[in-house]
Amino acid sequence: MHNIPKSLLHSRQQLVHEYQELQKLDRIIYSREKKSTDHRAENRYRDVIPYESTRVKLQYPTKLTVDGYINASLVSPNGNDRHRYIASQGPLENTVGAFWQCVLNEIFLHDRIVVNVIMLTELQEGNHEKCFDYIRNMERDVPQVMHDVFRVDFGQVKFCGLQTLNEGGIELREFIVTTTDGQEKIVRHVWIRRWPDFGVPSRLSDNNEYVIKYLSDAESKVGLSRDDISSVVHCSAGVGRSGTFIAMDWYYNEVFKKQDREMESREDVVFNCVANLRRSRVMMVQRFEQYEYLYHALRDFYCSDGGL
């Protein structure tokens, strides 16, 4: 049990005011940032277009990505993060290859040891597709992208079995990539279930808090630093749930876990985090309910022992 910082004890009225300021900021940034309008077939939603200044640009254009386009953004909760966060839309059927190329770029181009892929959406909600079922053919698609784009032999990827965590609310899949110089890199795909679009989890911090602590503990046990890891996070649009999760993960690892009292004491620490995310990608932490949930979730870190 830790004392909850005053910066996380804002009243609901304060949170409403902060969120209104974020909405104003979002409109200003959106109006001045350059956006590509040439990729309608690759965008799930017409009002969620990545900014050119932060868009992930795939360096090896292939038949999967003719000009290196993917609806994904490199986002920075603190403005100068060592850990690489990428917020992406949920893959469409025609962008699955580009999505895996984006993930594998973190290994082959940015020399990351671990890449965590966090999926925060169901495949369908109601009668609407929220994300194409790219998991089903993962063992076929990933080696193909590795071979076609990075010229890596099919035998250099090994898939591990499916694990379920936290009473079935989380599905964990892993595969190990062996690079040409013999290094083993890990890609973890974590599917967090039961978080509705535009909403918040029914049990505060449940699966999200569990996953954040689980991954952080796993990385600490093998001596990895934040510089060694990238996180590719997606929901359906890659803004609401994705932004909320990224803000939670950043705060846990960079503020709570490090016991950064100076950062904790800043009244605007959460506001600035979300503002920085919105400077990188439109509508991050999209709804007020998600912004309010973020404060609840961060307080929950202090109400437990910080572990699983």
N, C-alpha and C positions, 0 to 999 in steps of 0.2 A: 504494500500500500504506500502510495506517495501522495504528497500534498498536491492538489490540483492548482496549477498556476491561475492567477487572476485573469490572465489573457484568454482563458478558456471558459470564463464564467460570465460572459456577456449576457445581458438580458435579451429576451426575444425581440424587444423593441430595437435594441442595438443591432441585432442580427438583421432585422428588416432594413434598417438604414444602411448597413454595410452592403447588403445584397443589392439595394437600389443603386448604390454608388458603383458596384461592379457592373450592373446593367448599363449605366451611362458610359463607363470605360469601354465596355464591349462594343458599343455603337461607334465610339470614336475610333477605336482601333480598326474595326471592320471597314469603316468608310475610307481609311487611308491606306490600308494594306492592299498590295497587288494580289490578285487571285486568278488562277487559270480558268478559262471558261471552255476549254477545248476537250474536256474529258467526261462528258455526260454519261457515257456508257460505263465508266469506271467509278462513278460516284453513286453511292446508295441514296443520298438525299441531296436535293438541289440546293438547299440552303446551308449545307455543311461542306464548304470547300476549303482546303488547306491554304494558308498564306504562303506565297512564294518564298518569303524570307525564312520560313521555318519548315517548309515542306521537305520530307524525306525524298531525296533524289537517288534513285537506284543507278549505281555507277556503270553497270553492265547492261545496256539495253539489249533485249533479246526478243524473240517472238512473244514472250510473256509480257514484256513492257517495252513497247517500241521506242518510246522516248524517256524511259525511266520513271514514269509517273505511277504514283500510288497515293491514295487518299490517307495519308499518315503524316504526322508532324512530330518533329523533335521538340519536346517541351521541357521547360526548366522551372521547377517550383521556386528556386532560390536565385535564379539568374546566373549562377556559376557552378552548377552541380557537377560533381565528378561522375556520379551515376547517370547513365544515359536513359532517359525515359522517352518512349515513343508512344503517342496516342494514335490509334488507327480506327477506321470504321471496321465493322464486321465484314469479312470478305464476301464478295459476290462470287457467283460461279465462275465468272470470267476474270476474277482477280486473285484466285487462290495461289497461282504460281508467283505472282508479284508479291503477295503477302509472305510466302515462305522465303522469297528472295530477300525481302526486307529483314526478316528474322536472321537469316544466314549471313547477311552483310555484317551484322554485329560481330560474328565470329571471324569471318575471312577478311574484312576490311578494317574493323575497329578492334580486333584482337581481344575480344572479350572471352573470358573463360566460361562464364555461365550466362545464358539468356533465358529470362523468365517470360513466358508468354501467358498473360492473364486474360482469360475470357470471362466476361461478366454478363452475358446475355444468353437467354434460351434461343434455340434455332427459330422458333416461332412463338408469337404471343398473339392470342386470338386467331385470326385468319391471315395474319401478316408475317412474312418472312423477316426475321430480324438479323439473321446471319446464315449464310450458306453452310451446309454441313461439310466443312473442310476437314474435320477430324477423321471422318470415316475412312478416307483414302490417304491418311497421313503417311503410312508406310510405303505407299507407292509414289506420292507426290514429292516428298522431301528428297529422296535419293535422285529423282529425276531432275529436280531443280539444281541439286548439287552437281550432278553430272553435266547438265546443259550449260549452266551459268558459270560454275566455279571449276569445272573440269576435274572434279573429284570422283574417284571410282565408286561404284555402287556399294562395294564391300566395306567402305569406310564409314558407314553409319550403322549403329546398332540400336534397336528399339527395345525398351524395357516394358514390362507389363503395366496394365492399368491398376492404380491404387485408388481406393475411395477413403476419404478422410472426413472426420467430424460428422459421423452418423450419416454419411452418404451425401452431404451437401456440397462436397468438393470432389472433383475427379482429377487425378494427377497422372500425367503421362510424361515419360522422359525418353529422350534418345541421346546417344553419345556419338559425337562426330570426331573421327581421328583425322587430323590434318596431315599434310604431306610430310611435315617434319616430325610426326609422331606424337604431337600433343593431343590430349583428349579434352574436348569441350563438351559441355552439357547444355541441352535445351530442355527446359521444363515447361510443359503445357499444363496450366492449372485452370480448370473450369469451375468457377464459382456459381452455383445454382441459386435460384430463388430470389433474384433481385429484379423486380419488375422495371420495365422501361418507364422513364420519367419519375420513378418512385425511389423508395428507400427500402432496405431489407426489413422484414417484419420483426426480426429480433435484432436489436441494435448491436452492431459490431460483430455479429456472430461469425459468419464464414470469412468476412473480410479481415477481421482482427486475427483470426486463427491463421489464415494464409500468410499475412504479413509477418507474424511472429515465427511461423514454421519456416519460411524461406530465410528470414534473417538468422535464425538459429542454425539452420543447415549450412549457411555460408560462413558463419563465425566458426563453426566446428572444424572446418577445413582450412581456416586461416585466410579466407578471401576478403579483400577490401572492396569498398564500393566502386573503386575504379575498375575492378575486374568483371563487373556485372552490368548488363543492360536489362531493361524491362520493356517489353512490347505489350501494351495494354489496349484491349478493345472491348467495346460493348456492341451496340448496333451502329450508332452514328459516331462513336468515339469521342463524345464530349461530356455527357452528364455523369453516368456511372464511372466512366474512365477517369475523368477529372477528379472525381471524389476519391476514388481508390488511390490515384497517384498522390494526391495531397495527404491522405492517411499514411501511405507508405513512406513518403518523404519525412513527415513529422516524426513517425516512430523511429526511423533509423538515424535521422540527422539531429533531432532535438531531444526526444524522450530517452532513447537508448544511450546517447552520449551525455545525458544530463547537462545539456547546454543551458545553464541558468540565464545567461544573458539573452539568448534567443527566446526562452520561455517567458521572460519578463516583458517582452515587447507586446504592447497592447494590440498591435495590428499584425501579429505574426501569421495568423490564418488568412486574414484579408489579403496581405501581401503575397502569400503563397498562391492564392486563387487568382489574384490580379496578374501575377507573372505567368500562370498557366494560360490565362486569357490573352495575354500578349503573344502567346505562341500558337494558340488554336482557338477558334471562335467557340463561345458558349460553354467553356469548360466549367464543370459543376453547374449544370444548366438550370436547375430549378431551385427555388428557395428551400424547399423541403430537403434537398440534398445538401445545401449549405448548412442548414440547421443540424441535419444528421451528422455532418462532419464534426461539428463541435461536440455533439454527444459522444461520437466514436472516439475522439481524441481524449475526452475526459475518462472514458472507460480504460484507456491504457494506464492511467494513474490509479484506478480503482482495483487493479489486479496486481500481481507480482511481476508483470512484464514478461512472463513466460507462458508456455502452453499449459 
